[in-house]
């Protein structure tokens, strides 16, 4: 398998690339990940592997990374080659050497620039993708409430209810969604879609402390969804939020809506992993209903 991948790298870059070591890389629970090291070339590469039936997931990731790259706003790893070898789907990406001290101001400013990229087609994306390993629906909608209510929150609640999550309060929440958007009409901004702390980094070396984002669940949506999820699973440094507010101030109602947006991710974790995420989702629903 590695020889076949090396051959495709060689063909794409027009070099003689031989893989000396494929070093396992931790951090994900969906794909196997490796750092490729060569004895005859200086380049390293990041490789994801999954079963062959998951090739489309990698192809969609390539489209997302290319779209972010084309905005010239924030760094992403460049996709190099992808396909199927030995019954496994693979994706080879540029290796970004991480480890520099965080530059939260640059991350916030670059993300704000990406969020200023808007779609004339409305909310959605050119095709469905994944949030983790869960299908994420991206059919175009002109109305954000319709998009978020049906294709984000409503879809996750439907999956959760099939796994035993109670539905009575969930239905009430969906009925009361308009109350969280009084005097607020979001624009369809290009969003990462899964911007937690595990999907950002700061490069070292010649481009010291340059922020990068990866593993996007890309679509055009309310930019607040990206800022909301940054507060989950550890959160970002206060400097990030201060810099983002200066670069692209948030609507005051964000403080009421952020739990609503993060409920989508908590429900997705319940649907993927079960356990206490169900209790956490129920607590959030209760808190949100108390605001309506």
NULUM-927253 format. One record per residue: x, y, z of N, C-alpha, C in turn; residue in three letters. Coordinates in steps of 0.05 Angstrom, whole numbers, padded with zeros to 5 digits, always signed. Example, Ala and Ser with C-alpha at 12.3 -4.5 7.8 and 13.67 -1.06 7.14 Angstrom:
<atoms>
+00264-00114+00156+00246-00090+00156+00264-00066+00156Ala/+00257-00045+00142+00273-00021+00143+00258+00001+00157Ser/
</atoms>
This chain:
<atoms>
+00016-00024+00000+00000+00000+00000+00017+00025+00000Unk/+00037+00026+00017+00054+00050+00020+00070+00055-00006Unk/+00078+00033-00019+00093+00037-00045+00074+00049-00066Unk/+00049+00041-00066+00030+00052-00085+00025+00081-00080Unk/+00022+00088-00054+00018+00116-00047+00043+00133-00055Unk/+00066+00122-00049+00091+00136-00056+00093+00140-00086Unk/+00084+00121-00102+00085+00124-00131+00067+00146-00140Unk/+00043+00149-00127+00025+00171-00135+00036+00198-00126Unk/+00049+00199-00103+00062+00224-00095+00084+00232-00115Unk/+00100+00212-00123+00121+00217-00142+00111+00227-00168Unk/+00089+00215-00178+00077+00224-00203+00066+00252-00202Unk/+00053+00258-00180+00040+00284-00177+00061+00306-00174Unk/+00082+00301-00160+00102+00322-00155+00126+00321-00175Unk/+00125+00300-00192+00147+00296-00211+00174+00293-00197Unk/+00174+00277-00176+00199+00271-00161+00200+00241-00156Unk/+00223+00232-00146+00226+00204-00138+00222+00204-00108Unk/+00198+00195-00099+00192+00196-00071+00189+00167-00061Unk/+00206+00160-00042+00204+00133-00029+00198+00137+00001Unk/+00179+00122+00011+00171+00124+00039+00189+00107+00056Unk/+00203+00120+00074+00221+00105+00093+00205+00097+00118Unk/+00188+00114+00128+00172+00109+00152+00145+00121+00150Unk/+00125+00106+00159+00098+00117+00162+00092+00117+00192Unk/+00094+00141+00204+00093+00144+00233+00064+00149+00241Unk/+00051+00133+00257+00024+00138+00266+00022+00165+00280Unk/+00000+00179+00274-00005+00206+00287-00032+00203+00302Unk/-00032+00212+00326-00056+00211+00342-00073+00236+00338Unk/-00097+00235+00349-00114+00259+00349-00141+00256+00337Unk/-00145+00234+00321-00171+00230+00309-00183+00204+00317Unk/-00210+00202+00314-00223+00177+00320-00238+00165+00296Unk/-00236+00179+00273-00251+00170+00250-00232+00156+00230Unk/-00209+00168+00225-00190+00158+00206-00164+00149+00220Unk/-00149+00132+00207-00122+00127+00214-00105+00149+00202Unk/-00085+00159+00217-00069+00181+00207-00039+00175+00210Unk/-00024+00184+00190+00005+00179+00190+00021+00203+00180Unk/+00045+00205+00189+00065+00223+00178+00084+00207+00161Unk/+00086+00214+00136+00104+00200+00118+00131+00214+00117Unk/+00152+00198+00121+00180+00208+00121+00195+00193+00100Unk/+00212+00207+00084+00228+00195+00063+00257+00198+00069Unk/+00273+00179+00060+00302+00182+00062+00314+00197+00039Unk/+00300+00199+00016+00311+00212-00007+00299+00239-00015Unk/+00279+00248+00001+00267+00274-00004+00261+00287+00023Unk/+00263+00314+00024+00259+00328+00050+00230+00330+00058Unk/+00211+00328+00039+00184+00332+00046+00172+00310+00064Unk/+00155+00319+00083+00138+00301+00098+00109+00305+00087Unk/+00093+00284+00092+00065+00287+00083+00047+00275+00105Unk/+00023+00285+00107+00003+00275+00125-00017+00258+00109Unk/-00022+00234+00119-00039+00215+00104-00061+00206+00123Unk/-00086+00206+00112-00109+00194+00125-00117+00169+00110Unk/-00125+00149+00125-00134+00124+00114-00161+00117+00126Unk/-00178+00105+00109-00204+00094+00118-00212+00072+00099Unk/-00234+00059+00104-00243+00038+00086-00250+00051+00059Unk/-00248+00034+00038-00252+00044+00010-00279+00058+00006Unk/-00299+00050+00020-00326+00062+00017-00327+00091+00027Unk/-00306+00100+00041-00305+00127+00051-00290+00146+00033Unk/-00284+00138+00009-00268+00156-00009-00283+00182-00013Unk/-00309+00182-00016-00324+00206-00020-00320+00226+00002Unk/-00317+00217+00027-00312+00234+00050-00286+00250+00045Unk/-00265+00236+00035-00240+00250+00029-00243+00269+00005Unk/-00258+00261-00015-00262+00278-00038-00276+00304-00030Unk/-00295+00302-00012-00309+00326-00003-00290+00344+00014Unk/-00273+00331+00030-00254+00346+00046-00235+00362+00027Unk/-00227+00349+00005-00210+00363-00014-00224+00388-00025Unk/-00249+00386-00032-00264+00409-00042-00265+00431-00021Unk/-00269+00424+00004-00271+00444+00025-00244+00458+00029Unk/-00222+00442+00031-00196+00454+00034-00189+00473+00011Unk/-00195+00464-00013-00189+00481-00036-00206+00507-00036Unk/-00231+00505-00027-00247+00529-00026-00236+00549-00005Unk/-00228+00539+00018-00217+00557+00038-00191+00569+00027Unk/-00174+00552+00015-00149+00562+00004-00153+00584-00016Unk/-00173+00581-00032-00178+00601-00054-00188+00628-00043Unk/-00196+00629-00018-00204+00654-00006-00180+00671+00002Unk/-00157+00659+00004-00132+00674+00012-00135+00687+00039Unk/-00149+00674+00057-00155+00687+00083-00140+00673+00106Unk/-00139+00646+00106-00128+00631+00128-00115+00606+00117Unk/-00094+00597+00129-00079+00574+00119-00093+00548+00125Unk/-00092+00530+00105-00102+00503+00108-00081+00484+00095Unk/-00079+00459+00103-00061+00441+00090-00071+00435+00061Unk/-00053+00435+00043-00060+00431+00015-00063+00401+00009Unk/-00085+00393-00003-00088+00365-00012-00071+00360-00036Unk/-00059+00336-00036-00040+00329-00057-00051+00307-00076Unk/-00058+00285-00064-00068+00262-00080-00087+00245-00062Unk/-00106+00232-00075-00125+00216-00060-00136+00194-00078Unk/-00147+00173-00066-00157+00151-00082-00160+00126-00066Unk/-00158+00103-00078-00161+00077-00065-00137+00059-00072Unk/-00125+00047-00051-00104+00027-00055-00109+00005-00035Unk/-00106-00019-00044-00109-00043-00027-00134-00042-00009Unk/-00157-00035-00021-00183-00034-00007-00185-00012+00014Unk/-00166+00007+00013-00167+00030+00032-00169+00056+00016Unk/-00186+00074+00026-00186+00101+00016-00164+00117+00029Unk/-00150+00134+00014-00129+00150+00026-00130+00179+00016Unk/-00119+00196+00032-00116+00225+00026-00089+00234+00035Unk/-00073+00245+00017-00047+00255+00024-00049+00286+00024Unk/-00040+00297+00047-00041+00326+00051-00013+00337+00056Unk/-00010+00362+00051+00014+00377+00060+00018+00373+00090Unk/+00043+00368+00098+00049+00366+00127+00055+00393+00137Unk/+00040+00402+00157+00045+00427+00171+00058+00422+00197Unk/+00082+00432+00201+00097+00428+00226+00086+00447+00247Unk/+00073+00436+00267+00061+00451+00288+00079+00453+00312Unk/+00072+00472+00330+00086+00473+00355+00095+00501+00363Unk/+00089+00520+00346+00096+00548+00353+00077+00559+00374Unk/+00086+00580+00388+00069+00593+00408+00044+00604+00394Unk/+00021+00600+00405-00004+00609+00392-00004+00639+00387Unk/-00013+00646+00363-00018+00674+00356-00048+00677+00353Unk/-00061+00681+00375-00091+00682+00375-00102+00705+00360Unk/-00087+00728+00360-00096+00751+00345-00097+00745+00316Unk/-00076+00733+00305-00075+00726+00276-00097+00707+00269Unk/-00102+00687+00286-00123+00667+00281-00150+00681+00279Unk/-00156+00699+00298-00181+00713+00299-00184+00731+00274Unk/-00164+00745+00267-00165+00764+00245-00168+00749+00218Unk/-00154+00727+00215-00156+00711+00190-00183+00698+00188Unk/-00193+00688+00211-00219+00675+00211-00241+00696+00204Unk/-00238+00720+00215-00257+00741+00208-00257+00747+00179Unk/-00234+00747+00166-00233+00751+00137-00247+00729+00122Unk/-00244+00704+00131-00258+00682+00118-00288+00685+00122Unk/-00296+00694+00145-00325+00697+00150-00338+00720+00134Unk/-00321+00737+00122-00332+00758+00105-00337+00748+00076Unk/-00328+00723+00071-00334+00711+00045-00363+00700+00046Unk/-00380+00711+00029-00409+00704+00030-00418+00690+00004Unk/-00441+00677+00006-00452+00663-00017-00477+00678-00027Unk/-00480+00680-00053-00504+00692-00064-00526+00671-00067Unk/-00520+00645-00062-00540+00624-00064-00555+00619-00038Unk/-00546+00632-00016-00559+00628+00009-00543+00611+00028Unk/-00557+00596+00045-00544+00579+00065-00542+00550+00055Unk/-00519+00538+00059-00515+00511+00050-00487+00508+00037Unk/-00485+00488+00020-00460+00483+00006-00466+00467-00019Unk/-00445+00463-00035-00449+00449-00061-00457+00420-00058Unk/-00450+00407-00035-00459+00380-00031-00458+00374-00001Unk/-00470+00351+00007-00469+00343+00034-00441+00335+00042Unk/-00435+00338+00068-00408+00329+00078-00412+00315+00105Unk/-00392+00316+00122-00394+00302+00148-00387+00322+00170Unk/-00400+00316+00193-00392+00328+00219-00383+00305+00236Unk/-00357+00301+00239-00347+00276+00249-00352+00255+00228Unk/-00366+00233+00235-00373+00214+00215-00403+00215+00208Unk/-00417+00235+00219-00446+00238+00215-00451+00254+00190Unk/-00470+00246+00174-00478+00261+00150-00486+00289+00158Unk/-00477+00309+00143-00485+00337+00147-00499+00347+00122Unk/-00524+00354+00125-00541+00362+00102-00536+00391+00094Unk/-00532+00396+00068-00524+00423+00059-00541+00433+00036Unk/-00565+00423+00032-00582+00434+00011-00586+00464+00015Unk/-00585+00479-00007-00587+00508-00006-00614+00517+00004Unk/-00613+00537+00022-00638+00549+00033-00633+00579+00034Unk/-00654+00595+00028-00652+00624+00030-00655+00633+00059Unk/-00669+00617+00075-00675+00625+00102-00658+00609+00122Unk/-00643+00624+00139-00626+00611+00158-00641+00594+00179Unk/-00664+00604+00188-00679+00589+00208-00688+00562+00196Unk/-00697+00562+00171-00705+00538+00158-00681+00519+00156Unk/-00658+00530+00147-00635+00513+00144-00626+00501+00171Unk/-00622+00518+00191-00612+00508+00216-00633+00491+00230Unk/-00658+00498+00229-00678+00483+00242-00682+00455+00231Unk/-00681+00452+00204-00686+00427+00191-00660+00411+00186Unk/-00639+00424+00177-00616+00410+00167-00593+00408+00187Unk/-00596+00422+00209-00576+00421+00230-00589+00409+00256Unk/-00603+00426+00270-00614+00418+00296-00635+00396+00293Unk/-00654+00400+00275-00675+00381+00272-00665+00354+00263Unk/-00645+00353+00246-00635+00328+00236-00620+00313+00259Unk/-00605+00327+00275-00591+00314+00297-00611+00304+00318Unk/-00632+00320+00323-00652+00311+00342-00667+00286+00333Unk/-00672+00285+00307-00685+00261+00296-00667+00236+00300Unk/-00641+00239+00295-00623+00217+00299-00622+00209+00329Unk/-00621+00230+00346-00620+00225+00375-00645+00211+00385Unk/-00668+00219+00376-00693+00207+00385-00695+00178+00377Unk/-00683+00171+00354-00682+00143+00346-00665+00126+00365Unk/-00647+00140+00380-00630+00126+00399-00641+00129+00428Unk/-00665+00139+00431-00678+00140+00457-00678+00167+00470Unk/-00668+00188+00456-00668+00215+00468-00697+00225+00469Unk/-00706+00237+00492-00734+00246+00494-00740+00269+00474Unk/-00764+00268+00463-00770+00287+00441-00789+00309+00448Unk/-00803+00308+00472-00823+00328+00477-00812+00356+00479Unk/-00791+00360+00495-00779+00387+00498-00764+00395+00473Unk/-00753+00375+00458-00739+00381+00433-00758+00394+00413Unk/-00782+00384+00411-00802+00395+00393-00809+00424+00401Unk/-00811+00429+00427-00817+00456+00437-00794+00475+00429Unk/-00770+00465+00431-00747+00482+00424-00748+00490+00395Unk/-00753+00471+00377-00754+00477+00349-00776+00497+00343Unk/-00798+00495+00356-00821+00513+00352-00813+00541+00361Unk/-00795+00543+00381-00788+00569+00392-00762+00581+00380Unk/-00751+00569+00360-00727+00579+00348-00728+00608+00340Unk/-00750+00618+00328-00751+00646+00320-00745+00666+00342Unk/-00751+00658+00367-00746+00677+00389-00717+00683+00393Unk/-00699+00666+00384-00671+00671+00387-00660+00688+00365Unk/-00677+00695+00345-00667+00710+00322-00683+00736+00318Unk/-00695+00746+00339-00709+00771+00337-00690+00794+00332Unk/-00695+00809+00312-00677+00832+00305-00650+00823+00296Unk/-00647+00799+00286-00621+00789+00277-00625+00772+00252Unk/-00612+00780+00230-00613+00765+00205-00585+00759+00196Unk/-00575+00734+00201-00548+00727+00194-00544+00726+00164Unk/-00520+00732+00155-00513+00729+00127-00499+00702+00122Unk/-00501+00691+00099-00489+00665+00093-00459+00667+00089Unk/-00445+00664+00111-00415+00667+00112-00402+00640+00109Unk/-00379+00639+00098-00364+00614+00096-00353+00607+00123Unk/-00362+00584+00134-00355+00575+00161-00340+00549+00160Unk/-00322+00545+00179-00307+00520+00181-00326+00497+00188Unk/-00344+00502+00208-00365+00484+00215-00358+00465+00238Unk/-00333+00462+00245-00325+00444+00267-00299+00455+00280Unk/-00301+00481+00287-00277+00496+00295-00271+00493+00325Unk/-00267+00469+00334-00258+00465+00362-00228+00466+00363Unk/-00217+00465+00387-00188+00469+00390-00171+00447+00377Unk/-00183+00423+00372-00168+00402+00359-00165+00406+00329Unk/-00179+00426+00318-00178+00430+00289-00164+00456+00281Unk/-00148+00466+00300-00131+00490+00294-00103+00483+00302Unk/-00084+00499+00292-00056+00496+00301-00040+00521+00292Unk/-00016+00522+00301+00002+00545+00295+00028+00533+00285Unk/+00035+00540+00260+00059+00528+00248+00084+00539+00259Unk/+00105+00522+00259+00132+00530+00268+00150+00531+00244Unk/+00175+00538+00248+00194+00539+00226+00194+00567+00214Unk/+00198+00568+00187+00201+00594+00174+00176+00612+00176Unk/+00152+00599+00178+00128+00614+00182+00119+00613+00211Unk/+00135+00622+00228+00130+00619+00257+00103+00630+00265Unk/+00089+00614+00280+00063+00622+00292+00042+00630+00272Unk/+00043+00618+00249+00021+00623+00229-00002+00605+00235Unk/-00026+00616+00239-00049+00599+00246-00058+00583+00221Unk/-00067+00559+00227-00078+00541+00206-00103+00527+00217Unk/-00121+00521+00200-00145+00505+00207-00147+00481+00189Unk/-00159+00460+00198-00161+00435+00183-00186+00420+00191Unk/-00191+00397+00177-00214+00380+00182-00240+00396+00181Unk/-00245+00411+00160-00269+00428+00159-00295+00411+00154Unk/-00317+00422+00165-00344+00412+00159-00357+00436+00145Unk/-00347+00444+00123-00352+00470+00110-00380+00474+00100Unk/-00390+00498+00103-00415+00507+00090-00418+00537+00094Unk/-00438+00548+00081-00444+00577+00085-00467+00578+00106Unk/-00461+00591+00128-00480+00593+00150-00475+00618+00166Unk/-00489+00620+00189-00484+00642+00207-00456+00639+00219Unk/-00440+00659+00217-00412+00658+00227-00411+00652+00257Unk/-00433+00658+00271-00433+00653+00299-00429+00624+00306Unk/-00436+00605+00288-00432+00577+00294-00403+00570+00299Unk/-00385+00583+00284-00356+00579+00288-00347+00589+00315Unk/-00356+00613+00322-00347+00625+00348-00358+00609+00371Unk/-00383+00600+00368-00396+00585+00390-00380+00559+00396Unk/-00373+00544+00376-00360+00518+00381-00332+00522+00392Unk/-00319+00545+00388-00293+00549+00399-00294+00548+00430Unk/-00317+00552+00442-00319+00551+00471-00324+00523+00482Unk/-00328+00504+00464-00331+00476+00473-00304+00462+00475Unk/-00303+00441+00491-00280+00423+00492-00254+00437+00497Unk/-00254+00455+00517-00229+00469+00524-00228+00498+00519Unk/-00240+00506+00496-00241+00535+00490-00215+00546+00480Unk/-00217+00571+00469-00194+00586+00460-00186+00606+00481Unk/-00163+00618+00477-00153+00639+00496-00170+00664+00494Unk/-00172+00680+00516-00187+00705+00515-00178+00724+00492Unk/-00152+00723+00486-00141+00740+00465-00155+00736+00438Unk/-00163+00711+00433-00177+00705+00408-00203+00720+00406Unk/-00219+00719+00427-00246+00731+00427-00244+00762+00426Unk/-00224+00773+00440-00219+00802+00439-00212+00811+00411Unk/-00194+00796+00398-00186+00803+00371-00208+00800+00351Unk/-00224+00779+00354-00246+00775+00335-00267+00798+00337Unk/-00273+00805+00361-00292+00827+00366-00282+00853+00353Unk/-00257+00858+00354-00246+00882+00341-00247+00880+00311Unk/-00242+00856+00300-00240+00852+00271-00268+00851+00259Unk/-00287+00838+00273-00314+00833+00261-00333+00830+00284Unk/-00343+00851+00296-00359+00850+00320-00384+00832+00317Unk/-00389+00817+00338-00413+00799+00339-00438+00815+00348Unk/-00461+00805+00338-00486+00816+00348-00489+00809+00378Unk/-00500+00828+00393-00503+00823+00422-00519+00798+00429Unk/-00537+00789+00411-00553+00766+00416-00538+00740+00414Unk/-00513+00741+00406-00496+00717+00405-00495+00702+00431Unk/-00495+00717+00453-00493+00705+00480-00517+00687+00485Unk/-00541+00693+00473-00564+00676+00476-00563+00653+00457Unk/-00552+00657+00433-00553+00637+00412-00530+00616+00414Unk/-00508+00622+00428-00486+00604+00426-00492+00576+00437Unk/-00508+00574+00458-00516+00548+00468-00533+00533+00448Unk/-00549+00548+00434-00566+00536+00413-00549+00523+00392Unk/-00528+00538+00383-00511+00528+00362-00494+00504+00373Unk/-00485+00506+00398-00469+00484+00408-00485+00459+00414Unk/-00511+00462+00417-00528+00438+00421-00526+00420+00397Unk/-00523+00431+00374-00519+00414+00350-00495+00396+00353Unk/-00473+00405+00364-00449+00389+00367-00452+00369+00390Unk/-00465+00378+00411-00469+00359+00434-00487+00336+00425Unk/-00508+00342+00410-00525+00321+00400-00510+00302+00381Unk/-00492+00314+00365-00476+00297+00347-00458+00279+00363Unk/-00447+00289+00385-00430+00271+00402-00447+00249+00415Unk/-00472+00256+00422-00489+00235+00433-00495+00214+00412Unk/-00500+00223+00387-00506+00204+00366-00482+00187+00358Unk/-00458+00198+00362-00434+00183+00356-00425+00165+00379Unk/-00426+00176+00403-00413+00163+00426-00432+00156+00449Unk/-00456+00168+00449-00475+00161+00471-00466+00173+00498Unk/-00471+00158+00519-00462+00166+00545-00474+00192+00556Unk/-00458+00207+00571-00467+00231+00584-00474+00254+00566Unk/-00468+00251+00540-00475+00273+00522-00505+00277+00520Unk/-00520+00255+00524-00549+00258+00524-00559+00275+00547Unk/-00548+00271+00571-00555+00288+00594-00547+00317+00589Unk/-00524+00320+00577-00514+00347+00572-00532+00362+00552Unk/-00541+00347+00531-00559+00359+00512-00586+00367+00525Unk/-00596+00349+00542-00621+00355+00555-00619+00380+00573Unk/-00597+00382+00587-00592+00406+00604-00592+00431+00587Unk/-00579+00431+00564-00578+00454+00546-00606+00461+00536Unk/-00621+00441+00529-00649+00446+00519-00665+00459+00541Unk/-00663+00450+00565-00677+00462+00588-00669+00491+00592Unk/-00644+00496+00590-00634+00524+00593-00644+00542+00571Unk/-00644+00531+00546-00653+00547+00523-00683+00553+00526Unk/-00698+00534+00534-00727+00538+00536-00734+00558+00558Unk/-00716+00560+00578-00721+00580+00599-00717+00608+00589Unk/-00704+00611+00566-00699+00638+00555-00721+00647+00536Unk/-00739+00628+00529-00760+00635+00510-00786+00645+00523Unk/
</atoms>
